[in-house]
Amino acid sequence: MEVLSTPPSQTPNTTTKLHFPNPLCIFRLTAFPFTAILLFSITSAAAEISYPDHCADVVRDRPVLPDPNPPFLNPSFLALRHAHVDSKTSSTNKDTIPTSLSFGAHKVYRTDSDAVFKIEAVLSLIPEGYSSNFTRRVLRLVHFRPPRIPVSNSWNSISFSLSGFWDSVSGKLCMIGSGFGKLRSNRVVLKLDYLNSSSIFSSLVNGTLENLDVNNESGFNLKLISVLGVNLRNYYKYELIDKEIESNGFSSLDDMTNVSFGVGDLGQKVCSYIISAGLVELEYKNDCSSVNCNFLRSGNDNFMPSVMHFNEIECLEDGRVRFLLGFGDLRHSGFRLPFDPNLTLVSEGRWDGKKRRLNMVGCRIFGDGDEGFVGECLVRVSLRFPARWTLRDRSSVVGELWSSISVNESGYFGRVLLSSIKNRYTRVAGLRYEYTEIDKMKRYCANKTMQKGVVGKYPSALSSDMRFDMIVWNRNVKDLWGYSSPLYVDNLPYRISSVFGREDDSTRQEKKNLSVINVSYILSVAASDDFKLSNVYMQIKSFDISAEGTYDSKTGHLCMTGCMHVGPPKERVGKNSSLDCEILVDIRYHALNARDGDAVEGTIESTRDKSHQLYFEPFEIVSRTIYAGQAKESLWRIDLEITMVLVSNTLSCIFLGLQLLHVKRHANVLPSISIIMLVMLTLGHLIPLLLNFEALFTMSRNNMNVYFGGDGWLEINEVLVRVITMIAFLLESRLLQMTWSAKSADENQKNLWISDKKVLYLSSPIYIAGALIAWFFHLSRKSNKRSLLRTRRLGYKRKSLWGDLKSYGGLMLDGFLFPQILFNLFSDSKEKTLAPSFYVGTTFVRLLPHAYDLYRSHTSTWSVSYIYANPRMDYYSTTWDIIISVGGLLFALLLYLQQRYGGQCLLPKRFLQRFTYEKVPVAGGP
């Protein structure tokens, strides 16, 4: 065994990692900001446990070399990525059962022994129920901002700070430590067998994590957890693959050389290309009733997996690779499979540049008590990268899996074909697509083409606007989420980079100018656990449709014929029998200048007879998409609305200040101000403050906010708006307090109190009747199930009863002068109670959003969100905008006439009532 006298370079020239797609990589990324904080407490946490008491028999502690002895800050020095754990618990709550473990050495110190190193590390357990905020493909320029303060359960990850020693000769590692936060009282001991160098037979890392404090209040009550991971050290010896190639173990596939890319054609590493292919589907070449198909052998109840996933361990520049080959069921959701030792092969391989294929040897993982080891290396795998795609065959990675022993030997299993199924990010120059079903599509789409839409300006076939998320449903199935994206446009790969505005070359520009063009598509729909598409498509979690056809950029009409794999894959024999290509996809894009509410709509239909076992009910497609041009327009509009909100709130404060200055100069007018009006205005600013109190001080929210790019400027303005609103509330409260005090200070003002009561008695029934009418219309909309269903599918949210009442409250505030007009009428006040700057200015502030809404409705084609003139805070439509604007101006005119000619000047002479009372002037100062 080699003694490691010096640690490797901090930047190794080889990749030593387990590769997993985004969902759990996000966990790793989100853990980094906390790493520095966690490391501060490593020493103190470890000090609570005696290292010799728990680790003296594993690795004795050694004194660290004196300074200068800076630590090595290399996370790959000693690490585990998504290792398998077994807690041996009977709990059925998946959210509290850890199934994965990550471990990283953040600081490494030399000791007085060349072979022993002091390690400081962080270990994290991840439960089966862990999930991230990113659950959908981002198919537009519009992104969704997660909560500023993430909402998570306490078991999303469990982290411990550890400190201990590793012996690079024996491979023994022992560490002690404790958790963070509420897990601080949980003391743990980690013991691992982690060799410095390894081969495929010694590449597994075994160990245990022991919890010394089980019965405490932290909630982490698992006593002992077994750990099984993969050695990520760079010192690995490739033995089996070299011997197998020398013995011509892969010669049976030599005739497949011409159908594959060379690695130079890929423009990237072989490993990256394989990983980008996602899940690989398994198709059993032989009848499994007569030939053994269980290549995973005993311990799996003859389980026949339907998909395989590549978890990268190592990928070297000379073409040698290591993978964990994980197997599972197509019903499994997500882009990866969990590391289950019973369903995983450990493999090593090498790229054959001449024959353009990746050859690998796979070995099973066996369990012996609590430890795992590698053995029985009878599996051979060879992968190729097809250079030609068609509608029926679009796999970016294909290959075979077979047994290295003869059919008469024990342990033999039949051949298995491999083919990738997702086509998620595979876009390689030189890859050709051939349209083989266009004639068939034209027959199917003849009637559809006759009904195509109005000529106008629609998305270009090469633009990012062609991709969209969608809701899919039929009469038997509830709403399903899916996405659609072009794969090829004529003979050019659909470039995802076009989303980011890169310039197209001349060839792409020529394709953009074509009216009708051939296109190929990917449509993927996710389903629930109990979803059944038909009698053959049984209980699948997703179905993917490959389609090709034509797109007319003058009418926005896309018509295609499609193919879908018949499941479950493990029952398939022969490639052609596993495809259902009698599918018609018809999609109509809305115009680039479409109004808010228009949507991409379409259908997915089976062209078979209803009596056929593969027939399924037609699906409807709907998508409320936003085009790139509309996104830019919305960005400009959001900036404008933010400015208008700030200006409007600032003007409200100015007008209130002018009114306070008016009553200070004319103190005798205070008793003639309507208390009801002031209460309404004060509540109009108080209620939004109460609803946004948390957002004001903590800036946390649970809803998803739409934003374009960085949102720091938007958040700053949100706080400014609420601060200005609070200032307006304080000014209104001061005016209300002064008015109340002026009326209460003199008993001679009883008549004015009576007038206020009359205003309350008359206005309350009117306001209550209006609220009842709003409630009635809310119920009528709610009862319209068809309209409600379409609204929900288009992505809109129906107003709740509370939302309708808020809008009605906005209408009451628009008519804030109504109580003052009634008060003047009852009291026959001739005072210039309200400053013209106040009632005219405040009316202007209240009516400006309605004027803007009229402008917005006639100029803007799309609205992602409303910041100013928000329909959830008032009634906004062309009709309401006109009615409210006329009404507001009318109230301001009536108040002007009352303050000039007397409160009852509006009444006919026969209804005039004269009220006489003695007015006592209020002292305005000393």
C-alpha positions, -999 to +999 in steps of 0.1 A: +000+000+000+013+034-010+020+058+018+008+093+011+035+117+024+021+148+008-015+154-003-023+158-039-026+191-057-055+213-048-065+213-084-063+178-097-061+172-134-088+146-133-124+147-123-132+127-092-169+132-086-203+115-087-224+134-113-260+138-105-284+162-124-298+194-110-322+186-082-296+173-057-268+194-072-288+223-060-286+210-025-248+209-028-247+245-041-271+258-014-250+242+013-219+261+004-230+295+018-234+278+052-201+260+051-180+288+065-204+293+094-204+256+101-167+253+103-164+279+130-180+256+154-162+224+145-136+227+172-161+235+199-184+207+188-157+181+188-145+192+222-177+180+238-168+144+229-136+125+239-118+113+208-098+085+225-130+071+241-145+064+207-117+063+181-085+051+199-090+015+186-095+028+150-070+057+144-050+071+173-049+109+175-016+124+165-003+159+173-005+183+144+028+197+131+037+231+145+034+262+124+039+269+096+014+241+088-014+257+068-044+234+061-051+220+027-084+235+015-093+208-010-128+193-007-118+164-030-091+152-007-115+129+011-152+130+000-184+111-005-211+122-028-247+109-023-235+077-006-262+051+003-273+050+039-294+024+058-309+035+091-327+002+097-358+021+109-394+010+107-407+046+102-430+051+072-425+088+070-402+093+040-395+129+050-376+117+081-357+087+067-322+097+053-313+077+022-283+097+010-252+111+026-226+137+015-193+142+031-165+166+024-131+173+041-128+211+042-095+213+061-067+188+062-036+191+085-003+172+085+006+154+117+039+140+130+031+108+111+035+110+073+005+086+068-019+102+093-038+134+086-061+154+108-094+161+090-121+186+096-153+180+076-190+185+073-214+156+068-250+160+055-278+135+055-306+139+029-340+123+034-360+105+007-386+133+007-361+160-001-372+183-029-360+216-044-378+247-057-369+238-093-395+215-105-400+226-141-380+233-172-375+270-177-387+276-212-390+313-213-371+345-205-394+348-175-381+332-143-398+326-110-382+340-079-384+316-049-392+329-014-365+353-001-365+333+031-369+297+019-396+277+035-383+243+044-390+215+068-365+206+094-354+174+076-344+189+042-309+182+053-291+173+086-256+185+089-228+177+114-194+192+120-168+165+124-131+164+134-108+133+134-079+115+118-074+094+087-047+068+082-038+067+045-020+033+049-049+014+066-076+035+051-092+039+085-111+072+093-126+081+126-143+114+134-164+129+162-187+159+163-222+173+167-250+188+147-260+224+141-289+244+153-314+222+171-292+192+165-263+207+185-271+183+213-267+153+190-232+139+193-221+115+165-192+093+157-182+085+120-161+055+111-151+047+075-128+024+056-116+048+030-085+035+011-059+058-004-057+038-036-081+013-050-092-010-078-127-019-089-128-046-062-118-022-034-136+009-047-164+009-021-163+029+011-180+012+041-187+026+075-211+037+102-225+069+116-234+064+153-257+088+172-247+090+208-278+110+219-309+092+206-336+102+231-334+139+230-358+167+217-339+174+185-360+149+165-330+130+151-334+096+169-316+072+146-291+052+166-268+036+140-267+044+102-247+022+078-228+040+051-219+027+016-202+050-009-176+051-036-140+059-032-133+092-050-095+093-046-075+098-077-054+068-071-074+041-090-060+012-109-078+002-141-074-036-145-105-053-158-112-031-188-077-034-202-077-072-200-111-074-216-101-052-246-069-072-250-090-104-251-113-089-278-143-091-255-161-064-275-153-076-310-189-087-317-199-050-321-172-041-347-197-038-375-214-008-358-185+016-361-199+037-390-231+046-372-213+064-344-197+097-338-161+099-329-152+117-297-138+146-317-172+151-334-188+156-300-169+188-291-170+177-255-160+148-232-175+114-236-188+115-201-205+149-205-223+136-236-235+105-219-247+124-188-266+149-210-286+120-225-303+114-191-320+081-185-313+052-208-341+028-217-336-010-215-352-033-242-348-070-236-338-086-269-349-122-260-381-136-247-376-135-209-398-165-204-373-188-221-340-169-214-328-155-181-331-117-182-322-109-146-286-096-150-288-082-114-291-117-102-304-128-067-317-106-040-339-086-063-369-110-067-363-113-104-367-076-108-363-065-145-354-028-146-366-007-174-342+023-173-305+029-165-288+060-153-251+069-154-236+083-122-201+096-131-173+087-107-142+096-128-135+107-163-099+109-174-084+127-204-071+095-219-106+081-223-108+059-192-140+063-171-157+050-141-195+050-136-221+037-112-248+021-134-281+026-116-312+006-126-348+012-119-383+015-132-396+040-158-423+049-133-396+066-112-399+104-115-370+127-119-338+128-139-317+104-119-320+072-100-311+069-063-280+048-053-294+015-043-266-012-040-290-040-050-298-022-083-264-007-091-233-020-110-198-006-105-181-002-138-149+009-154-144+015-191-123+030-219-131+050-250-121+032-283-113+060-307-109+038-337-142+020-333-160+050-319-175+033-288-172+033-251-166-002-237-172-010-200-170-039-176-197-040-148-196-057-115-223-064-089-224-051-054-228-077-027-238-072+009-222-090+038-239-079+070-235-042+072-207-040+046-207-040+008-181-053-016-177-057-054-176-090-072-189-111-101-179-089-130-199-107-157-216-077-173-203-060-204-216-027-218-208-009-250-221+025-259-223+044-293-234+078-304-257+077-335-249+102-362-285+101-377-319+107-361-353+100-374-388+102-359-387+066-348-351+066-335-338+097-317-315+082-291-283+102-286-268+072-268-274+036-278-257+004-269-259-031-256-255-049-223-247-086-223-231-115-204-195-124-207-201-161-202-217-186-226-254-195-226-248-229-210-230-214-179-247-205-147-254-168-144-259-162-182-285-137-192-299-125-225-288-094-243-303-060-235-305-031-259-299+004-245-312+037-259-315+071-243-351+085-243-351+122-232-330+142-257-328+169-231-297+189-240-281+170-268-274+194-297-242+184-316-229+199-348-229+172-375-258+152-362-283+148-390-320+146-388-340+129-416-377+135-420-392+101-429-429+106-421-437+139-438-460+123-465-479+106-438-482+138-419-496+157-449-524+131-452-533+135-416-530+173-415-550+180-447-582+189-429-563+207-402-545+229-427-578+239-443-589+254-409-557+272-401-558+306-384-557+342-395-526+354-414-505+376-391-471+379-374-462+347-356-431+333-340-402+323-363-395+286-363-360+292-350-370+316-322-372+308-285-409+315-287-415+280-301-409+263-268-436+264-241-449+248-210-484+234-213-513+219-194-527+187-210-561+171-202-589+150-216-623+139-203-608+110-184-576+126-170-572+157-148-547+184-157-512+172-164-482+194-168-458+191-197-435+210-221-429+211-258-397+221-276-384+219-312-356+195-318-347+203-354-359+230-378-354+217-413-319+203-412-306+226-384-306+217-347-328+240-326-303+260-306-311+267-270-285+295-272-310+314-294-329+322-262-300+344-251-301+365-282-270+353-301-267+362-337-278+337-363-256+328-392-267+333-428-281+297-431-303+302-400-314+336-414-326+319-446-346+294-426-362+322-406-375+337-439-392+305-450-430+305-446-436+267-443-408+246-429-402+211-417-398+208-379-393+180-354-404+183-318-402+168-283-434+168-262-431+154-226-460+151-202-457+142-165-485+122-148-496+110-114-488+076-100-522+061-109-523+076-145-534+052-172-533+065-208-550+034-223-552-003-217-516-007-229-501+025-215-504+013-179-495+034-148-467+056-162-455+088-146-447+104-179-450+099-216-428+114-243-439+120-278-415+124-307-431+144-335-423+158-369-443+179-394-445+214-408-449+248-393-465+278-411-450+310-397-477+331-415-506+315-396-488+300-365-501+266-374-480+235-364-492+201-375-472+169-368-473+131-367-459+116-336-445+084-321-447+072-285-431+042-268-455+016-256-448+007-220-437-009-199-404-012-218-393-045-201-421-063-219-410-052-253-395-076-279-384-059-311-380-021-316-408-016-341-434-032-319-426-009-290-437+023-309-471+038-314-468+061-344-504+067-351-505+100-332-515+134-345-503+166-328-520+199-339-508+232-323-518+268-330-496+296-317-510+330-309-498+360-327-468+380-315-491+410-308-517+388-291-538+403-263-535+393-227-554+361-223-546+345-256-529+311-254-511+285-274-537+258-280-538+224-296-546+187-294-529+153-292-550+127-309-548+090-317-556+082-353-565+046-345-600+033-343-616+035-309-617-003-307-579-006-309-561-013-277-536+015-283-564+041-288-566+069-262-590+098-257-579+131-274-559+155-252-563+192-253-533+214-249-532+250-236-503+272-227-503+308-215-469+316-229-451+349-231-430+357-261-396+374-259-408+406-273-437+407-248-412+400-220-392+431-230-423+452-232-434+440-197-400+449-184-404+484-196-439+486-182-429+473-148-403+500-145-429+526-155-454+512-129-428+512-101-422+549-108-459+557-109-465+540-076-437+560-060-450+592-075-486+586-065-478+577-029-455+607-026-482+630-040-506+616-014-483+627+013-478+661-002-516+667-005-521+655+031-494+679+042-511+708+024-544+699+042-527+699+076-512+733+067-547+745+057-563+735+090-535+750+110-541+783+093-579+779+095-585+760+128-622+768+127-628+745+098-617+713+116-651+705+131-667+706+096-645+677+083-663+644+081-650+618+105-663+590+082-642+603+053-611+605+074-616+570+088-620+556+053-588+573+041-569+561+072-580+525+068-572+527+031-535+531+041-536+510+073-549+478+058-522+475+031-496+481+058-510+454+080-511+429+051-475+437+041-461+441+076-438+411+073-427+421+039-418+456+052-395+445+080-383+410+070-389+410+032-401+374+034-429+360+013-442+326+004-457+334-030-437+331-062-429+365-077-423+370-114-392+390-123-369+396-152-332+392-143-320+408-110-347+420-087-328+441-062-341+474-076-376+461-074-372+450-038-358+484-028-388+502-043-412+478-026-398+489+007-399+526-003-436+523-013-444+508+021-424+535+039-442+563+020-475+545+027-468+545+064-460+583+062-493+589+046-511+568+073-494+588+100-504+621+084-540+609+080-541+597+116-529+632+127-556+649+107-582+625+122-570+631+157-571+669+153-606+668+138-619+645+166-604+667+192-619+699+177-654+684+177-651+670+212-636+701+228-668+721+225-703+710+234-717+735+210-706+712+182-734+686+189-751+694+156-719+685+137-718+651+156-754+646+146-745+652+110-717+627+112-742+601+126-766+609+097-737+603+073-730+570+089-766+559+090-771+568+053-737+556+039-735+523+058-765+507+040-752+519+007-717+504+013-732+472+027-755+469-004-725+474-026-706+446-007-735+423-011-736+430-049-699+422-051-705+390-032-733+381-056-711+386-086-684+366-070-707+336-066-720+339-101-685+337-115-677+308-092-707+289-105-694+292-141-673+260-140-664+260-177-650+296-175-633+288-142-616+256-156-603+275-186-590+303-164-571+280-142-556+261-171-544+294-186-525+302-155-548+329-141-561+329-106-597+336-099-603+363-073-613+349-039-641+365-020-615+385+000-600+396-033-634+408-046-640+427-013-606+443-016-615+455-051-648+469-037-628+486-009-608+503-037-640+515-052-651+530-019-618+549-016-622+562-052-654+578-039-638+591-007-655+625-010-690+610-008-691+611+031-679+647+031-706+657+005-733+641+027-719+658+058-720+692+041-755+685+030-767+676+065-748+704+083-753+730+055-716+739+060-703+770+042-668+765+053-639+759+029-632+727+049-610+709+025-581+726+007-586+725-031-551+711-033-562+682-010-595+671-025-585+678-061-550+663-057-563+632-039-590+627-065-562+630-092-542+603-073-572+580-071-582+584-108-547+583-123-545+545-121-578+542-140-565+565-167-533+545-169-553+512-171-572+526-201-538+534-217-524+500-208-553+480-221-551+497-255-513+496-259-499+466-239-504+432-254-495+412-223-493+416-186-472+393-165-479+411-132-495+442-120-477+467-098-497+498-105-534+498-112-536+462-098-570+446-105-569+429-071-570+463-054-598+480-074-622+476-103-603+480-136-618+476-170-627+500-197-662+504-184-652+507-147-624+531-156-648+555-173-675+552-146-650+558-117-632+586-135-665+605-142-678+598-107-646+610-091-646+643-111-683+647-103-677+644-066-648+669-067-671+694-086-700+689-061-677+696-032-663+727-049-699+740-053-708+732-017-678+750-003-685+780-025-723+782-022-732+762+009-737+725+017-774+724+006-769+744-026-773+712-046-809+706-033-840+721-050-855+750-031-885+731-019-862+706-001-840+732+015-839+731+052-823+759+071-803+750+102-792+778+124-768+773+152-743+795+169-707+790+158-681+795+184-647+803+170-619+780+180-588+796+194-560+794+169-532+802+193-522+820+224 
